[in-house]
Amino acid sequence: MTNKRELSPEDQQKVDQFLQRGVNSVARKPFKPLKLLAILLLMVTGLSVFSLLLAKAAGL
């Protein structure tokens, strides 16, 4: 049993108008999760190395 609903033409027009204005109309680059993962790994690794150097400098 499928529950397929369609908008009335007036409602569809309102949705289309909303999607064309403001923040929704800005073209964005596609999301790249591997790039985000690489950046996070670099940051965590960098902070870890920094904390190790800081601990060594403090004599711990």
All heavy atoms as TSV, in Angstrom:
chain	resi	resn	atom	element	x	y	z
A	1	MET	N	N	0.844	-1.166	0.000
A	1	MET	CA	C	0.000	0.000	0.000
A	1	MET	C	C	0.898	1.241	0.000
A	1	MET	O	O	1.662	1.459	0.925
A	1	MET	CB	C	-0.870	-0.022	1.249
A	1	MET	CG	C	-1.761	1.171	1.267
A	1	MET	SD	S	-2.765	1.315	2.536
A	1	MET	CE	C	-3.699	1.015	3.463
A	2	THR	N	N	0.823	2.015	-1.048
A	2	THR	CA	C	1.642	3.215	-1.144
A	2	THR	C	C	0.831	4.421	-0.728
A	2	THR	O	O	-0.372	4.501	-1.004
A	2	THR	CB	C	2.166	3.417	-2.574
A	2	THR	OG1	O	1.067	3.544	-3.448
A	2	THR	CG2	C	3.062	2.278	-2.995
A	3	ASN	N	N	1.500	5.335	-0.082
A	3	ASN	CA	C	0.852	6.546	0.395
A	3	ASN	C	C	1.455	7.722	-0.357
A	3	ASN	O	O	2.219	8.497	0.194
A	3	ASN	CB	C	1.055	6.677	1.904
A	3	ASN	CG	C	0.174	7.770	2.485
A	3	ASN	OD1	O	-0.701	8.306	1.816
A	3	ASN	ND2	N	0.420	8.100	3.728
A	4	LYS	N	N	1.122	7.828	-1.651
A	4	LYS	CA	C	1.697	8.866	-2.494
A	4	LYS	C	C	0.807	10.106	-2.444
A	4	LYS	O	O	-0.359	10.058	-2.784
A	4	LYS	CB	C	1.829	8.366	-3.929
A	4	LYS	CG	C	2.528	9.333	-4.835
A	4	LYS	CD	C	2.681	8.743	-6.213
A	4	LYS	CE	C	3.356	9.745	-7.118
A	4	LYS	NZ	N	3.466	9.247	-8.479
A	5	ARG	N	N	1.415	11.216	-2.004
A	5	ARG	CA	C	0.676	12.474	-1.927
A	5	ARG	C	C	1.313	13.475	-2.880
A	5	ARG	O	O	2.525	13.563	-2.959
A	5	ARG	CB	C	0.721	13.051	-0.516
A	5	ARG	CG	C	0.067	12.185	0.515
A	5	ARG	CD	C	0.101	12.906	1.827
A	5	ARG	NE	N	-0.104	11.965	2.912
A	5	ARG	CZ	C	0.048	12.261	4.179
A	5	ARG	NH1	N	0.437	13.441	4.538
A	5	ARG	NH2	N	-0.175	11.353	5.101
A	6	GLU	N	N	0.479	14.212	-3.559
A	6	GLU	CA	C	0.970	15.265	-4.435
A	6	GLU	C	C	0.418	16.593	-3.950
A	6	GLU	O	O	-0.698	16.669	-3.452
A	6	GLU	CB	C	0.549	15.006	-5.876
A	6	GLU	CG	C	1.233	13.794	-6.474
A	6	GLU	CD	C	0.942	13.647	-7.951
A	6	GLU	OE1	O	0.436	14.601	-8.558
A	6	GLU	OE2	O	1.224	12.571	-8.483
A	7	LEU	N	N	1.218	17.625	-4.122
A	7	LEU	CA	C	0.783	18.960	-3.732
A	7	LEU	C	C	-0.138	19.538	-4.790
A	7	LEU	O	O	-0.017	19.241	-5.972
A	7	LEU	CB	C	1.991	19.879	-3.556
A	7	LEU	CG	C	2.979	19.523	-2.457
A	7	LEU	CD1	C	4.172	20.453	-2.508
A	7	LEU	CD2	C	2.316	19.608	-1.105
A	8	SER	N	N	-1.015	20.391	-4.327
A	8	SER	CA	C	-1.845	21.111	-5.287
A	8	SER	C	C	-0.939	22.076	-6.050
A	8	SER	O	O	0.141	22.435	-5.577
A	8	SER	CB	C	-2.941	21.874	-4.554
A	8	SER	OG	O	-2.378	22.909	-3.774
A	9	PRO	N	N	-1.337	22.497	-7.234
A	9	PRO	CA	C	-0.486	23.422	-8.001
A	9	PRO	C	C	-0.151	24.706	-7.234
A	9	PRO	O	O	0.963	25.216	-7.335
A	9	PRO	CB	C	-1.324	23.734	-9.241
A	9	PRO	CG	C	-2.228	22.549	-9.392
A	9	PRO	CD	C	-2.500	22.080	-8.002
A	10	GLU	N	N	-1.096	25.202	-6.441
A	10	GLU	CA	C	-0.831	26.415	-5.662
A	10	GLU	C	C	0.236	26.165	-4.594
A	10	GLU	O	O	1.139	26.971	-4.402
A	10	GLU	CB	C	-2.119	26.920	-4.984
A	10	GLU	CG	C	-3.200	27.344	-5.938
A	10	GLU	CD	C	-4.062	26.172	-6.400
A	10	GLU	OE1	O	-4.078	25.118	-5.727
A	10	GLU	OE2	O	-4.685	26.314	-7.460
A	11	ASP	N	N	0.115	25.024	-3.904
A	11	ASP	CA	C	1.097	24.694	-2.873
A	11	ASP	C	C	2.470	24.435	-3.483
A	11	ASP	O	O	3.498	24.834	-2.930
A	11	ASP	CB	C	0.649	23.480	-2.059
A	11	ASP	CG	C	-0.529	23.794	-1.146
A	11	ASP	OD1	O	-0.729	24.992	-0.843
A	11	ASP	OD2	O	-1.233	22.855	-0.743
A	12	GLN	N	N	2.504	23.755	-4.628
A	12	GLN	CA	C	3.776	23.503	-5.298
A	12	GLN	C	C	4.434	24.809	-5.716
A	12	GLN	O	O	5.644	24.973	-5.619
A	12	GLN	CB	C	3.574	22.595	-6.514
A	12	GLN	CG	C	4.863	22.203	-7.192
A	12	GLN	CD	C	5.777	21.395	-6.289
A	12	GLN	OE1	O	5.348	20.396	-5.708
A	12	GLN	NE2	N	7.019	21.806	-6.150
A	13	GLN	N	N	3.639	25.763	-6.160
A	13	GLN	CA	C	4.169	27.070	-6.554
A	13	GLN	C	C	4.766	27.783	-5.336
A	13	GLN	O	O	5.832	28.394	-5.431
A	13	GLN	CB	C	3.072	27.922	-7.184
A	13	GLN	CG	C	3.572	29.257	-7.688
A	13	GLN	CD	C	2.456	30.076	-8.321
A	13	GLN	OE1	O	1.297	29.696	-8.269
A	13	GLN	NE2	N	2.818	31.200	-8.901
A	14	LYS	N	N	4.096	27.678	-4.190
A	14	LYS	CA	C	4.629	28.293	-2.966
A	14	LYS	C	C	5.955	27.654	-2.571
A	14	LYS	O	O	6.899	28.340	-2.170
A	14	LYS	CB	C	3.624	28.150	-1.818
A	14	LYS	CG	C	2.405	29.020	-1.955
A	14	LYS	CD	C	1.458	28.780	-0.801
A	14	LYS	CE	C	0.153	29.529	-0.974
A	14	LYS	NZ	N	-0.795	29.232	0.099
A	15	VAL	N	N	6.033	26.337	-2.677
A	15	VAL	CA	C	7.275	25.632	-2.345
A	15	VAL	C	C	8.393	26.062	-3.289
A	15	VAL	O	O	9.517	26.351	-2.862
A	15	VAL	CB	C	7.067	24.099	-2.403
A	15	VAL	CG1	C	8.399	23.368	-2.313
A	15	VAL	CG2	C	6.131	23.648	-1.299
A	16	ASP	N	N	8.089	26.123	-4.581
A	16	ASP	CA	C	9.093	26.533	-5.561
A	16	ASP	C	C	9.575	27.956	-5.308
A	16	ASP	O	O	10.773	28.239	-5.403
A	16	ASP	CB	C	8.530	26.416	-6.974
A	16	ASP	CG	C	8.281	24.967	-7.378
A	16	ASP	OD1	O	8.892	24.068	-6.774
A	16	ASP	OD2	O	7.457	24.754	-8.293
A	17	GLN	N	N	8.671	28.850	-4.961
A	17	GLN	CA	C	9.062	30.233	-4.671
A	17	GLN	C	C	9.943	30.298	-3.432
A	17	GLN	O	O	10.927	31.032	-3.395
A	17	GLN	CB	C	7.820	31.108	-4.476
A	17	GLN	CG	C	7.087	31.420	-5.754
A	17	GLN	CD	C	5.799	32.192	-5.514
A	17	GLN	OE1	O	5.369	32.361	-4.379
A	17	GLN	NE2	N	5.182	32.648	-6.594
A	18	PHE	N	N	9.600	29.520	-2.411
A	18	PHE	CA	C	10.396	29.512	-1.183
A	18	PHE	C	C	11.803	29.010	-1.458
A	18	PHE	O	O	12.786	29.554	-0.940
A	18	PHE	CB	C	9.723	28.636	-0.129
A	18	PHE	CG	C	10.527	28.505	1.132
A	18	PHE	CD1	C	10.559	29.512	2.062
A	18	PHE	CD2	C	11.283	27.367	1.368
A	18	PHE	CE1	C	11.318	29.402	3.221
A	18	PHE	CE2	C	12.039	27.242	2.512
A	18	PHE	CZ	C	12.053	28.263	3.439
A	19	LEU	N	N	11.924	27.984	-2.283
A	19	LEU	CA	C	13.241	27.408	-2.566
A	19	LEU	C	C	14.111	28.323	-3.417
A	19	LEU	O	O	15.323	28.150	-3.475
A	19	LEU	CB	C	13.083	26.049	-3.255
A	19	LEU	CG	C	12.496	24.944	-2.383
A	19	LEU	CD1	C	12.295	23.681	-3.200
A	19	LEU	CD2	C	13.357	24.674	-1.174
A	20	GLN	N	N	13.530	29.307	-4.071
A	20	GLN	CA	C	14.286	30.207	-4.939
A	20	GLN	C	C	14.749	31.478	-4.236
A	20	GLN	O	O	15.432	32.291	-4.817
A	20	GLN	CB	C	13.439	30.593	-6.160
A	20	GLN	CG	C	13.159	29.433	-7.078
A	20	GLN	CD	C	14.411	28.781	-7.602
A	20	GLN	OE1	O	15.371	29.446	-7.944
A	20	GLN	NE2	N	14.417	27.453	-7.644
A	21	ARG	N	N	14.385	31.679	-2.976
A	21	ARG	CA	C	14.771	32.928	-2.332
A	21	ARG	C	C	15.670	32.666	-1.121
A	21	ARG	O	O	15.673	31.582	-0.556
A	21	ARG	CB	C	13.549	33.727	-1.903
A	21	ARG	CG	C	12.712	33.065	-0.862
A	21	ARG	CD	C	11.447	33.858	-0.607
A	21	ARG	NE	N	10.455	32.961	-0.032
A	21	ARG	CZ	C	9.984	33.068	1.192
A	21	ARG	NH1	N	10.361	34.042	1.969
A	21	ARG	NH2	N	9.120	32.202	1.643
A	22	GLY	N	N	16.429	33.681	-0.763
A	22	GLY	CA	C	17.247	33.635	0.451
A	22	GLY	C	C	18.331	32.585	0.409
A	22	GLY	O	O	18.983	32.351	-0.599
A	23	VAL	N	N	18.508	31.933	1.537
A	23	VAL	CA	C	19.582	30.950	1.725
A	23	VAL	C	C	19.421	29.775	0.768
A	23	VAL	O	O	20.384	29.191	0.306
A	23	VAL	CB	C	19.577	30.449	3.183
A	23	VAL	CG1	C	20.558	29.319	3.375
A	23	VAL	CG2	C	19.879	31.587	4.119
A	24	ASN	N	N	18.175	29.439	0.445
A	24	ASN	CA	C	17.927	28.257	-0.383
A	24	ASN	C	C	18.362	28.429	-1.831
A	24	ASN	O	O	18.510	27.452	-2.547
A	24	ASN	CB	C	16.433	27.920	-0.344
A	24	ASN	CG	C	15.975	27.651	1.058
A	24	ASN	OD1	O	16.556	26.846	1.758
A	24	ASN	ND2	N	14.950	28.343	1.492
A	25	SER	N	N	18.567	29.661	-2.267
A	25	SER	CA	C	18.916	29.884	-3.665
A	25	SER	C	C	20.421	29.914	-3.909
A	25	SER	O	O	20.854	30.039	-5.037
A	25	SER	CB	C	18.302	31.199	-4.150
A	25	SER	OG	O	18.883	32.285	-3.463
A	26	VAL	N	N	21.230	29.781	-2.861
A	26	VAL	CA	C	22.682	29.840	-2.995
A	26	VAL	C	C	23.198	28.509	-3.537
A	26	VAL	O	O	22.885	27.445	-3.009
A	26	VAL	CB	C	23.338	30.138	-1.623
A	26	VAL	CG1	C	24.845	30.089	-1.717
A	26	VAL	CG2	C	22.864	31.475	-1.102
A	27	ALA	N	N	23.987	28.595	-4.589
A	27	ALA	CA	C	24.586	27.374	-5.151
A	27	ALA	C	C	25.735	26.930	-4.247
A	27	ALA	O	O	26.572	27.734	-3.852
A	27	ALA	CB	C	25.092	27.644	-6.557
A	28	ARG	N	N	25.754	25.663	-3.911
A	28	ARG	CA	C	26.782	25.135	-3.016
A	28	ARG	C	C	27.557	24.019	-3.711
A	28	ARG	O	O	27.034	23.313	-4.549
A	28	ARG	CB	C	26.129	24.581	-1.748
A	28	ARG	CG	C	25.522	25.642	-0.884
A	28	ARG	CD	C	24.907	25.011	0.366
A	28	ARG	NE	N	24.326	25.995	1.224
A	28	ARG	CZ	C	23.119	26.527	1.071
A	28	ARG	NH1	N	22.373	26.169	0.046
A	28	ARG	NH2	N	22.660	27.425	1.909
A	29	LYS	N	N	28.798	23.866	-3.281
A	29	LYS	CA	C	29.597	22.750	-3.775
A	29	LYS	C	C	29.064	21.472	-3.131
A	29	LYS	O	O	28.531	21.499	-2.022
A	29	LYS	CB	C	31.057	22.934	-3.392
A	29	LYS	CG	C	31.713	24.125	-4.047
A	29	LYS	CD	C	33.156	24.238	-3.604
A	29	LYS	CE	C	33.803	25.473	-4.198
A	29	LYS	NZ	N	35.167	25.656	-3.708
A	30	PRO	N	N	29.235	20.336	-3.782
A	30	PRO	CA	C	28.770	19.082	-3.181
A	30	PRO	C	C	29.560	18.746	-1.915
A	30	PRO	O	O	30.743	19.070	-1.796
A	30	PRO	CB	C	29.003	18.036	-4.265
A	30	PRO	CG	C	29.915	18.663	-5.248
A	30	PRO	CD	C	29.790	20.146	-5.106
A	31	PHE	N	N	28.881	18.127	-0.975
A	31	PHE	CA	C	29.496	17.741	0.292
A	31	PHE	C	C	30.468	16.590	0.052
A	31	PHE	O	O	30.150	15.612	-0.631
A	31	PHE	CB	C	28.408	17.311	1.277
A	31	PHE	CG	C	28.940	16.842	2.588
A	31	PHE	CD1	C	29.572	17.710	3.441
A	31	PHE	CD2	C	28.810	15.514	2.958
A	31	PHE	CE1	C	30.081	17.270	4.663
A	31	PHE	CE2	C	29.294	15.074	4.174
A	31	PHE	CZ	C	29.925	15.957	5.020
A	32	LYS	N	N	31.672	16.720	0.626
A	32	LYS	CA	C	32.700	15.691	0.451
A	32	LYS	C	C	33.101	15.160	1.829
A	32	LYS	O	O	33.932	15.740	2.525
A	32	LYS	CB	C	33.903	16.267	-0.273
A	32	LYS	CG	C	33.563	16.719	-1.674
A	32	LYS	CD	C	34.767	17.247	-2.401
A	32	LYS	CE	C	34.369	17.666	-3.786
A	32	LYS	NZ	N	35.461	18.236	-4.531
A	33	PRO	N	N	32.510	14.032	2.241
A	33	PRO	CA	C	32.789	13.515	3.585
A	33	PRO	C	C	34.237	13.070	3.778
A	33	PRO	O	O	34.767	13.182	4.873
A	33	PRO	CB	C	31.821	12.341	3.737
A	33	PRO	CG	C	31.378	11.997	2.369
A	33	PRO	CD	C	31.505	13.231	1.543
A	34	LEU	N	N	34.889	12.592	2.726
A	34	LEU	CA	C	36.284	12.153	2.892
A	34	LEU	C	C	37.207	13.339	3.152
A	34	LEU	O	O	38.168	13.232	3.913
A	34	LEU	CB	C	36.749	11.377	1.661
A	34	LEU	CG	C	36.102	10.002	1.495
A	34	LEU	CD1	C	36.598	9.331	0.231
A	34	LEU	CD2	C	36.351	9.128	2.699
A	35	LYS	N	N	36.911	14.473	2.540
A	35	LYS	CA	C	37.702	15.680	2.791
A	35	LYS	C	C	37.528	16.121	4.244
A	35	LYS	O	O	38.494	16.483	4.909
A	35	LYS	CB	C	37.270	16.784	1.827
A	35	LYS	CG	C	38.077	18.045	1.949
A	35	LYS	CD	C	37.636	19.074	0.913
A	35	LYS	CE	C	38.427	20.354	1.045
A	35	LYS	NZ	N	37.980	21.362	0.072
A	36	LEU	N	N	36.297	16.076	4.735
A	36	LEU	CA	C	36.031	16.428	6.129
A	36	LEU	C	C	36.768	15.474	7.071
A	36	LEU	O	O	37.378	15.905	8.055
A	36	LEU	CB	C	34.530	16.384	6.404
A	36	LEU	CG	C	34.087	16.656	7.830
A	36	LEU	CD1	C	34.481	18.065	8.267
A	36	LEU	CD2	C	32.594	16.455	7.972
A	37	LEU	N	N	36.743	14.187	6.759
A	37	LEU	CA	C	37.441	13.203	7.581
A	37	LEU	C	C	38.944	13.468	7.599
A	37	LEU	O	O	39.583	13.406	8.656
A	37	LEU	CB	C	37.153	11.793	7.061
A	37	LEU	CG	C	37.778	10.645	7.834
A	37	LEU	CD1	C	37.250	10.604	9.253
A	37	LEU	CD2	C	37.511	9.338	7.126
A	38	ALA	N	N	39.509	13.805	6.445
A	38	ALA	CA	C	40.948	14.090	6.368
A	38	ALA	C	C	41.299	15.319	7.197
A	38	ALA	O	O	42.299	15.318	7.927
A	38	ALA	CB	C	41.352	14.295	4.911
A	39	ILE	N	N	40.483	16.354	7.121
A	39	ILE	CA	C	40.739	17.564	7.901
A	39	ILE	C	C	40.668	17.261	9.394
A	39	ILE	O	O	41.528	17.704	10.174
A	39	ILE	CB	C	39.742	18.677	7.508
A	39	ILE	CG1	C	40.036	19.158	6.091
A	39	ILE	CG2	C	39.794	19.841	8.484
A	39	ILE	CD1	C	38.983	20.078	5.516
A	40	LEU	N	N	39.665	16.497	9.793
A	40	LEU	CA	C	39.533	16.150	11.214
A	40	LEU	C	C	40.713	15.313	11.697
A	40	LEU	O	O	41.227	15.532	12.804
A	40	LEU	CB	C	38.221	15.402	11.456
A	40	LEU	CG	C	36.958	16.242	11.373
A	40	LEU	CD1	C	35.727	15.343	11.461
A	40	LEU	CD2	C	36.925	17.273	12.480
A	41	LEU	N	N	41.148	14.358	10.876
A	41	LEU	CA	C	42.300	13.529	11.258
A	41	LEU	C	C	43.564	14.380	11.389
A	41	LEU	O	O	44.349	14.186	12.330
A	41	LEU	CB	C	42.517	12.414	10.245
A	41	LEU	CG	C	41.544	11.247	10.327
A	41	LEU	CD1	C	41.753	10.298	9.161
A	41	LEU	CD2	C	41.695	10.511	11.648
A	42	LEU	N	N	43.773	15.304	10.472
A	42	LEU	CA	C	44.940	16.189	10.554
A	42	LEU	C	C	44.888	17.052	11.817
A	42	LEU	O	O	45.907	17.233	12.489
A	42	LEU	CB	C	45.024	17.076	9.319
A	42	LEU	CG	C	45.502	16.390	8.043
A	42	LEU	CD1	C	45.349	17.326	6.853
A	42	LEU	CD2	C	46.934	15.950	8.202
A	43	MET	N	N	43.722	17.570	12.123
A	43	MET	CA	C	43.611	18.429	13.313
A	43	MET	C	C	43.842	17.636	14.602
A	43	MET	O	O	44.557	18.089	15.490
A	43	MET	CB	C	42.249	19.115	13.340
A	43	MET	CG	C	42.105	20.122	12.216
A	43	MET	SD	S	40.814	21.314	12.457
A	43	MET	CE	C	41.274	22.064	13.987
A	44	VAL	N	N	43.239	16.459	14.691
A	44	VAL	CA	C	43.409	15.645	15.901
A	44	VAL	C	C	44.863	15.209	16.035
A	44	VAL	O	O	45.438	15.250	17.132
A	44	VAL	CB	C	42.456	14.430	15.870
A	44	VAL	CG1	C	42.797	13.433	16.966
A	44	VAL	CG2	C	41.017	14.894	15.995
A	45	THR	N	N	45.488	14.811	14.936
A	45	THR	CA	C	46.894	14.406	14.967
A	45	THR	C	C	47.782	15.585	15.364
A	45	THR	O	O	48.680	15.440	16.202
A	45	THR	CB	C	47.327	13.863	13.596
A	45	THR	OG1	O	46.470	12.766	13.246
A	45	THR	CG2	C	48.763	13.403	13.617
A	46	GLY	N	N	47.520	16.740	14.780
A	46	GLY	CA	C	48.305	17.932	15.115
A	46	GLY	C	C	48.177	18.312	16.582
A	46	GLY	O	O	49.173	18.635	17.238
A	47	LEU	N	N	46.964	18.274	17.101
A	47	LEU	CA	C	46.772	18.605	18.516
A	47	LEU	C	C	47.428	17.561	19.426
A	47	LEU	O	O	47.951	17.900	20.489
A	47	LEU	CB	C	45.277	18.735	18.827
A	47	LEU	CG	C	44.603	19.978	18.255
A	47	LEU	CD1	C	43.093	19.894	18.441
A	47	LEU	CD2	C	45.142	21.239	18.894
A	48	SER	N	N	47.393	16.305	19.010
A	48	SER	CA	C	48.037	15.251	19.806
A	48	SER	C	C	49.552	15.450	19.853
A	48	SER	O	O	50.175	15.342	20.919
A	48	SER	CB	C	47.719	13.871	19.233
A	48	SER	OG	O	46.338	13.628	19.295
A	49	VAL	N	N	50.148	15.745	18.700
A	49	VAL	CA	C	51.593	15.987	18.652
A	49	VAL	C	C	51.947	17.209	19.487
A	49	VAL	O	O	52.921	17.185	20.254
A	49	VAL	CB	C	52.068	16.149	17.191
A	49	VAL	CG1	C	53.486	16.659	17.120
A	49	VAL	CG2	C	51.925	14.830	16.449
A	50	PHE	N	N	51.139	18.256	19.377
A	50	PHE	CA	C	51.381	19.465	20.170
A	50	PHE	C	C	51.317	19.166	21.663
A	50	PHE	O	O	52.161	19.627	22.439
A	50	PHE	CB	C	50.360	20.550	19.804
A	50	PHE	CG	C	50.477	21.779	20.639
A	50	PHE	CD1	C	51.554	22.642	20.481
A	50	PHE	CD2	C	49.513	22.092	21.580
A	50	PHE	CE1	C	51.664	23.784	21.249
A	50	PHE	CE2	C	49.616	23.222	22.352
A	50	PHE	CZ	C	50.698	24.083	22.195
A	51	SER	N	N	50.320	18.375	22.085
A	51	SER	CA	C	50.206	18.069	23.513
A	51	SER	C	C	51.368	17.202	23.991
A	51	SER	O	O	51.847	17.368	25.128
A	51	SER	CB	C	48.870	17.390	23.814
A	51	SER	OG	O	48.811	16.117	23.230
A	52	LEU	N	N	51.844	16.303	23.149
A	52	LEU	CA	C	53.003	15.489	23.524
A	52	LEU	C	C	54.261	16.351	23.664
A	52	LEU	O	O	55.047	16.176	24.613
A	52	LEU	CB	C	53.239	14.382	22.504
A	52	LEU	CG	C	52.222	13.239	22.508
A	52	LEU	CD1	C	52.450	12.323	21.311
A	52	LEU	CD2	C	52.310	12.461	23.813
A	53	LEU	N	N	54.462	17.261	22.731
A	53	LEU	CA	C	55.614	18.165	22.816
A	53	LEU	C	C	55.523	19.067	24.039
A	53	LEU	O	O	56.543	19.339	24.715
A	53	LEU	CB	C	55.716	19.004	21.549
A	53	LEU	CG	C	56.073	18.239	20.267
A	53	LEU	CD1	C	56.001	19.165	19.062
A	53	LEU	CD2	C	57.456	17.632	20.396
A	54	LEU	N	N	54.321	19.541	24.332
A	54	LEU	CA	C	54.127	20.399	25.497
A	54	LEU	C	C	54.408	19.631	26.790
A	54	LEU	O	O	55.046	20.149	27.718
A	54	LEU	CB	C	52.687	20.926	25.501
A	54	LEU	CG	C	52.357	22.055	26.465
A	54	LEU	CD1	C	53.180	23.282	26.157
A	54	LEU	CD2	C	50.874	22.354	26.380
A	55	ALA	N	N	53.949	18.370	26.848
A	55	ALA	CA	C	54.213	17.550	28.035
A	55	ALA	C	C	55.709	17.264	28.184
A	55	ALA	O	O	56.247	17.297	29.294
A	55	ALA	CB	C	53.437	16.234	27.938
A	56	LYS	N	N	56.379	17.024	27.064
A	56	LYS	CA	C	57.826	16.764	27.119
A	56	LYS	C	C	58.575	18.013	27.566
A	56	LYS	O	O	59.513	17.941	28.356
A	56	LYS	CB	C	58.324	16.302	25.748
A	56	LYS	CG	C	59.756	15.824	25.762
A	56	LYS	CD	C	60.153	15.273	24.412
A	56	LYS	CE	C	59.764	13.807	24.395
A	56	LYS	NZ	N	60.357	13.081	23.260
A	57	ALA	N	N	58.135	19.172	27.092
A	57	ALA	CA	C	58.773	20.428	27.473
A	57	ALA	C	C	58.550	20.749	28.954
A	57	ALA	O	O	59.403	21.349	29.606
A	57	ALA	CB	C	58.249	21.577	26.610
A	58	ALA	N	N	57.416	20.296	29.481
A	58	ALA	CA	C	57.111	20.539	30.899
A	58	ALA	C	C	57.792	19.509	31.796
A	58	ALA	O	O	57.738	19.625	33.027
A	58	ALA	CB	C	55.605	20.528	31.118
A	59	GLY	N	N	58.395	18.508	31.194
A	59	GLY	CA	C	59.105	17.501	31.978
A	59	GLY	C	C	58.221	16.395	32.509
A	59	GLY	O	O	58.545	15.760	33.504
A	60	LEU	N	N	57.104	16.149	31.882
A	60	LEU	CA	C	56.216	15.081	32.339
A	60	LEU	C	C	56.505	13.771	31.675
A	60	LEU	O	O	56.747	13.509	30.640
A	60	LEU	CB	C	54.752	15.461	32.099
A	60	LEU	CG	C	54.266	16.684	32.878
A	60	LEU	CD1	C	52.831	16.996	32.510
A	60	LEU	CD2	C	54.346	16.413	34.373
